[in-house]
Amino acid sequence: MPSPRNQRLFQIMQILRSAPGGALLSAHDIATQTGVSDRTIYRDMATLIDSGLPVAGTPGQGYHITAAITLPP
């Protein structure tokens, strides 16, 4: 069962942060890890990018972090 959206967005951030060397991650790879469809990941990535998360990428190409992400304690 998919997690609630706010938990999934946080999970996506963690997945992107853990990618070795800023490697591109496909929406399918992220979807597999979060238990949702590729299309849901496309929408979630658009939300994260619009909110100011330093992520670059496009659907069909992959996504990666462009700057360090730090979260408050």
C-alpha positions in Angstrom: 0.0 0.0 0.0 1.4 3.4 -1.0 2.4 5.8 1.8 0.7 9.2 2.3 2.0 11.8 -0.1 3.9 13.9 2.5 5.8 10.8 3.6 6.4 9.8 0.0 7.9 13.2 -0.8 10.2 12.9 2.1 11.2 9.4 1.0 11.9 10.7 -2.5 14.2 13.3 -1.1 16.0 10.6 0.9 16.3 8.4 -2.2 17.8 11.3 -4.2 20.2 12.2 -1.4 21.5 8.6 -1.2 22.2 8.3 -5.0 26.0 7.7 -5.4 27.8 10.7 -6.9 24.6 12.5 -7.9 23.7 9.7 -10.3 20.5 10.0 -12.4 17.6 8.1 -11.0 14.7 7.2 -13.3 11.1 7.7 -12.2 10.7 4.0 -12.6 13.5 3.3 -10.1 12.0 5.8 -7.6 8.5 4.4 -8.2 9.7 0.9 -7.4 11.2 2.0 -4.1 8.2 3.9 -3.1 5.5 1.6 -4.3 3.7 3.9 -6.6 3.4 4.4 -10.4 5.8 6.2 -12.6 3.2 8.8 -13.3 2.8 9.6 -9.5 6.6 10.1 -9.3 6.4 12.6 -12.3 3.8 14.6 -10.3 5.7 14.3 -7.1 9.0 15.4 -8.7 7.2 18.5 -10.2 5.9 19.3 -6.7 9.4 19.0 -5.2 11.0 21.1 -7.9 8.3 23.8 -7.7 8.8 23.9 -3.9 12.5 24.8 -4.4 14.2 21.5 -4.0 17.5 21.6 -5.9 16.7 18.8 -8.4 17.3 18.7 -12.1 15.8 16.3 -14.6 12.9 15.5 -16.8 10.5 12.7 -17.3 12.1 9.9 -19.3 15.6 11.1 -18.6 16.0 10.8 -14.8 16.4 13.1 -11.8 19.4 14.1 -9.6 20.2 16.5 -6.8 22.1 19.6 -8.0 23.1 20.9 -4.5 23.3 19.5 -1.0 20.0 19.1 0.8 20.1 19.7 4.5 17.1 19.2 6.7 16.7 20.8 10.1 17.0 18.5 13.1 
